[in-house]
């Protein structure tokens, strides 16, 4: 799926829409990778997504804290920014395994810095700065991800062929 956002508010609204499209009754562990260069809209999207899950208050980039948990009662969202990691081995000290459980949703910025040590994504969002706004490509990486995109678009999402 591809979308274009013209403003930061559009990007935040798209995050809200994707959060609200989360399949009903879905309390399983879910992982979203947010890929893209600095300034491509990852944190802006995350802000809208977290608000769409029911998080109140401000949402800032966890660039310096690396991870920031948010709770809505039955659901915990973990916003992770791996930009400052020097190598994937540093993930061990973050305690992420404690958050790999039912009722948790992870939003991971810069997932490539944790390559080989992160759970596979249900959805991967690739952000790019366009000439007038941001381009966002969304790919499903699991059955849960395909169902999620289907809830968002109302269209059947086919399983992607494996990359050779």
Order of alpha helices (4+ residues) and beta strands (2+ residues): beta-alpha-beta-alpha-beta-beta-beta-beta-beta-alpha
